[in-house]
Amino acid sequence: MPLIALAVAALAIGFEQLIQWKYGPLGIIAFVALSVGLKAKNTTISGIGAVLLVMLLAQSG
């Protein structure tokens, strides 16, 4: 069980670093808003984070 939790944490940190490297501070803010909203079951915050991430992805592509 601790090995699975460690692997998930490492993947989350790696994904966060990838977002920050590619999309800058706004990408981190969007990712944090999405993850906090999902964890708190707040659809407004998670929706804002998701929209920001989609806008960043659409802008770069």
PyMOL CGO cylinders between C-alpha atoms (Angstrom):
from pymol import cmd
from pymol.cgo import CYLINDER

trace = [
    CYLINDER, 0.00, 0.00, 0.00, 2.71, 2.60, 0.83, 0.3, 1, 1, 1, 1, 1, 1,
    CYLINDER, 2.71, 2.60, 0.83, 4.45, 1.76, -2.46, 0.3, 1, 1, 1, 1, 1, 1,
    CYLINDER, 4.45, 1.76, -2.46, 1.28, 2.54, -4.42, 0.3, 1, 1, 1, 1, 1, 1,
    CYLINDER, 1.28, 2.54, -4.42, 0.81, 5.83, -2.55, 0.3, 1, 1, 1, 1, 1, 1,
    CYLINDER, 0.81, 5.83, -2.55, 4.42, 6.76, -3.22, 0.3, 1, 1, 1, 1, 1, 1,
    CYLINDER, 4.42, 6.76, -3.22, 4.06, 5.96, -6.93, 0.3, 1, 1, 1, 1, 1, 1,
    CYLINDER, 4.06, 5.96, -6.93, 0.87, 8.03, -7.20, 0.3, 1, 1, 1, 1, 1, 1,
    CYLINDER, 0.87, 8.03, -7.20, 2.53, 10.95, -5.41, 0.3, 1, 1, 1, 1, 1, 1,
    CYLINDER, 2.53, 10.95, -5.41, 5.54, 10.75, -7.72, 0.3, 1, 1, 1, 1, 1, 1,
    CYLINDER, 5.54, 10.75, -7.72, 3.27, 10.75, -10.78, 0.3, 1, 1, 1, 1, 1, 1,
    CYLINDER, 3.27, 10.75, -10.78, 1.33, 13.73, -9.47, 0.3, 1, 1, 1, 1, 1, 1,
    CYLINDER, 1.33, 13.73, -9.47, 4.52, 15.71, -8.81, 0.3, 1, 1, 1, 1, 1, 1,
    CYLINDER, 4.52, 15.71, -8.81, 5.87, 14.78, -12.23, 0.3, 1, 1, 1, 1, 1, 1,
    CYLINDER, 5.87, 14.78, -12.23, 2.65, 15.87, -13.92, 0.3, 1, 1, 1, 1, 1, 1,
    CYLINDER, 2.65, 15.87, -13.92, 2.67, 19.14, -11.97, 0.3, 1, 1, 1, 1, 1, 1,
    CYLINDER, 2.67, 19.14, -11.97, 6.27, 19.84, -13.04, 0.3, 1, 1, 1, 1, 1, 1,
    CYLINDER, 6.27, 19.84, -13.04, 5.38, 19.10, -16.67, 0.3, 1, 1, 1, 1, 1, 1,
    CYLINDER, 5.38, 19.10, -16.67, 2.45, 21.53, -16.53, 0.3, 1, 1, 1, 1, 1, 1,
    CYLINDER, 2.45, 21.53, -16.53, 4.62, 24.23, -14.95, 0.3, 1, 1, 1, 1, 1, 1,
    CYLINDER, 4.62, 24.23, -14.95, 7.40, 23.73, -17.49, 0.3, 1, 1, 1, 1, 1, 1,
    CYLINDER, 7.40, 23.73, -17.49, 5.08, 23.85, -20.48, 0.3, 1, 1, 1, 1, 1, 1,
    CYLINDER, 5.08, 23.85, -20.48, 2.38, 26.33, -19.38, 0.3, 1, 1, 1, 1, 1, 1,
    CYLINDER, 2.38, 26.33, -19.38, 4.02, 28.40, -16.65, 0.3, 1, 1, 1, 1, 1, 1,
    CYLINDER, 4.02, 28.40, -16.65, 2.48, 29.68, -13.44, 0.3, 1, 1, 1, 1, 1, 1,
    CYLINDER, 2.48, 29.68, -13.44, -1.04, 29.90, -14.86, 0.3, 1, 1, 1, 1, 1, 1,
    CYLINDER, -1.04, 29.90, -14.86, -0.88, 26.19, -15.64, 0.3, 1, 1, 1, 1, 1, 1,
    CYLINDER, -0.88, 26.19, -15.64, 0.00, 25.44, -12.02, 0.3, 1, 1, 1, 1, 1, 1,
    CYLINDER, 0.00, 25.44, -12.02, -2.83, 27.65, -10.77, 0.3, 1, 1, 1, 1, 1, 1,
    CYLINDER, -2.83, 27.65, -10.77, -5.28, 25.87, -13.08, 0.3, 1, 1, 1, 1, 1, 1,
    CYLINDER, -5.28, 25.87, -13.08, -4.01, 22.43, -12.05, 0.3, 1, 1, 1, 1, 1, 1,
    CYLINDER, -4.01, 22.43, -12.05, -4.23, 23.30, -8.34, 0.3, 1, 1, 1, 1, 1, 1,
    CYLINDER, -4.23, 23.30, -8.34, -7.74, 24.73, -8.76, 0.3, 1, 1, 1, 1, 1, 1,
    CYLINDER, -7.74, 24.73, -8.76, -8.84, 21.60, -10.59, 0.3, 1, 1, 1, 1, 1, 1,
    CYLINDER, -8.84, 21.60, -10.59, -7.36, 19.22, -8.03, 0.3, 1, 1, 1, 1, 1, 1,
    CYLINDER, -7.36, 19.22, -8.03, -8.60, 21.21, -5.00, 0.3, 1, 1, 1, 1, 1, 1,
    CYLINDER, -8.60, 21.21, -5.00, -12.06, 21.47, -6.52, 0.3, 1, 1, 1, 1, 1, 1,
    CYLINDER, -12.06, 21.47, -6.52, -12.20, 17.74, -7.18, 0.3, 1, 1, 1, 1, 1, 1,
    CYLINDER, -12.20, 17.74, -7.18, -10.95, 16.87, -3.71, 0.3, 1, 1, 1, 1, 1, 1,
    CYLINDER, -10.95, 16.87, -3.71, -13.42, 19.26, -2.05, 0.3, 1, 1, 1, 1, 1, 1,
    CYLINDER, -13.42, 19.26, -2.05, -16.22, 18.21, -4.43, 0.3, 1, 1, 1, 1, 1, 1,
    CYLINDER, -16.22, 18.21, -4.43, -16.68, 21.85, -5.41, 0.3, 1, 1, 1, 1, 1, 1,
    CYLINDER, -16.68, 21.85, -5.41, -17.78, 21.97, -9.03, 0.3, 1, 1, 1, 1, 1, 1,
    CYLINDER, -17.78, 21.97, -9.03, -17.22, 25.73, -9.37, 0.3, 1, 1, 1, 1, 1, 1,
    CYLINDER, -17.22, 25.73, -9.37, -13.53, 25.60, -8.46, 0.3, 1, 1, 1, 1, 1, 1,
    CYLINDER, -13.53, 25.60, -8.46, -12.87, 22.43, -10.44, 0.3, 1, 1, 1, 1, 1, 1,
    CYLINDER, -12.87, 22.43, -10.44, -14.74, 23.89, -13.42, 0.3, 1, 1, 1, 1, 1, 1,
    CYLINDER, -14.74, 23.89, -13.42, -12.61, 27.04, -13.33, 0.3, 1, 1, 1, 1, 1, 1,
    CYLINDER, -12.61, 27.04, -13.33, -9.45, 24.94, -13.20, 0.3, 1, 1, 1, 1, 1, 1,
    CYLINDER, -9.45, 24.94, -13.20, -10.61, 22.75, -16.06, 0.3, 1, 1, 1, 1, 1, 1,
    CYLINDER, -10.61, 22.75, -16.06, -11.55, 25.73, -18.22, 0.3, 1, 1, 1, 1, 1, 1,
    CYLINDER, -11.55, 25.73, -18.22, -8.17, 27.36, -17.59, 0.3, 1, 1, 1, 1, 1, 1,
    CYLINDER, -8.17, 27.36, -17.59, -6.34, 24.17, -18.54, 0.3, 1, 1, 1, 1, 1, 1,
    CYLINDER, -6.34, 24.17, -18.54, -8.41, 23.79, -21.71, 0.3, 1, 1, 1, 1, 1, 1,
    CYLINDER, -8.41, 23.79, -21.71, -7.72, 27.40, -22.65, 0.3, 1, 1, 1, 1, 1, 1,
    CYLINDER, -7.72, 27.40, -22.65, -3.99, 26.89, -22.13, 0.3, 1, 1, 1, 1, 1, 1,
    CYLINDER, -3.99, 26.89, -22.13, -4.03, 23.70, -24.19, 0.3, 1, 1, 1, 1, 1, 1,
    CYLINDER, -4.03, 23.70, -24.19, -6.01, 25.36, -27.00, 0.3, 1, 1, 1, 1, 1, 1,
    CYLINDER, -6.01, 25.36, -27.00, -3.66, 28.34, -27.02, 0.3, 1, 1, 1, 1, 1, 1,
    CYLINDER, -3.66, 28.34, -27.02, -0.52, 26.25, -27.44, 0.3, 1, 1, 1, 1, 1, 1,
    CYLINDER, -0.52, 26.25, -27.44, -1.91, 23.95, -30.13, 0.3, 1, 1, 1, 1, 1, 1,
]
cmd.load_cgo(trace, "trace")
